[in-house]
């Protein structure tokens, strides 16, 4: 399953609309759509907030990446503080 499909699936499983996610992350509605359609990817700084909003472990979003890429991304996320 692709990264963008995971983003959409977890949003839907949480019962959130794109607009609600956009508001929670201070983004435009079309930004969330772009992420879910593979036109763009969220900034690494937003991933901890996004995972918290969806109630998921960040590792679930990165299953498509190899171990080295996943480790780098997760280290970046751990170093960021969720406000």
C-alpha positions as CSV (number, residue, x, y, z in Angstrom):
1,X,0.0,0.0,0.0
2,X,1.3,3.4,-0.9
3,X,2.1,6.2,1.5
4,X,-0.7,8.4,0.2
5,X,-3.2,5.5,0.4
6,X,-2.2,5.0,4.0
7,X,-2.8,8.7,4.8
8,X,-6.3,8.5,3.3
9,X,-7.2,5.2,4.9
10,X,-6.1,6.3,8.4
11,X,-8.0,9.6,8.1
12,X,-11.1,7.7,7.1
13,X,-10.7,5.1,9.8
14,X,-10.5,8.0,12.3
15,X,-13.7,9.4,10.9
16,X,-12.1,12.7,9.9
17,X,-12.8,14.8,6.8
18,X,-10.0,16.4,4.9
19,X,-11.1,19.8,6.1
20,X,-10.9,18.7,9.7
21,X,-7.3,17.5,9.2
22,X,-6.4,20.7,7.4
23,X,-7.8,22.8,10.2
24,X,-6.0,20.7,12.9
25,X,-2.7,21.2,11.0
26,X,-3.2,24.8,9.9
27,X,-3.1,23.8,6.3
28,X,-5.4,24.3,3.3
29,X,-8.0,21.6,2.5
30,X,-6.4,21.1,-1.0
31,X,-3.1,20.3,0.8
32,X,-4.5,17.2,2.4
33,X,-6.0,16.2,-0.9
34,X,-2.6,16.6,-2.6
35,X,-1.0,14.4,0.0
36,X,-3.6,11.7,-0.4
37,X,-3.4,11.9,-4.2
38,X,0.4,11.7,-4.3
39,X,0.8,15.2,-5.7
40,X,2.8,16.3,-2.6
41,X,4.0,14.8,0.7
42,X,3.6,16.3,4.2
43,X,6.7,18.0,5.7
44,X,8.5,15.8,8.2
45,X,7.7,18.4,10.9
46,X,4.0,17.7,10.5
47,X,4.2,13.9,10.6
48,X,4.2,13.6,14.5
49,X,1.1,15.8,14.7
50,X,-0.6,13.9,11.8
51,X,0.1,10.6,13.5
52,X,-1.2,11.9,16.8
53,X,-4.3,13.2,15.1
54,X,-4.9,9.8,13.5
55,X,-4.0,7.9,16.6
56,X,-1.4,5.8,14.9
57,X,2.3,4.8,15.4
58,X,4.4,6.7,12.8
59,X,5.9,3.4,11.7
60,X,2.6,2.4,10.1
61,X,3.0,5.2,7.5
62,X,6.5,4.1,6.4
63,X,6.1,0.4,5.6
64,X,7.0,1.1,2.0
65,X,10.4,2.5,2.8
66,X,13.5,0.5,3.3
67,X,14.9,0.2,6.8
68,X,17.5,2.9,6.4
69,X,15.0,5.5,5.0
70,X,12.5,4.5,7.8
71,X,15.1,4.9,10.5
72,X,16.1,8.4,9.2
73,X,12.6,9.6,9.0
74,X,11.6,8.3,12.4
75,X,14.7,9.8,14.0
76,X,13.7,13.2,12.5
77,X,10.3,12.8,13.9
78,X,11.5,11.8,17.4
79,X,13.7,14.9,17.5
80,X,10.7,17.2,16.9
81,X,8.5,18.1,19.8
82,X,4.7,17.9,19.5
83,X,3.1,21.0,20.7
